[in-house]
Amino acid sequence: MSDYTKELKRYLLDAGCRFDRYGKGDHEIWFSPITMIKFVIDNRIKSRHTANAVLKQAGLPKQF
């Protein structure tokens, strides 16, 4: 299985999103200037569907 986290974070940073703070466990809270909301990223994303759901919350098109 692939780990989409590293590539997802790079894509989010390129789109202008930024890390906000650490959450519980291995989760991080990020902020999207596109949607003006905070969203959660798990540090071990194994599913492309989960990665695309994070992108949707950030207001970005599907990438994976």
Secondary structure, 3 states (H helix, E strand, C coil): CCCCHHHHHHHHHHCCCEEEEECCCCEEEEEECCCCEEEEEECCCCCHHHHHHHHHHCCCCCCC
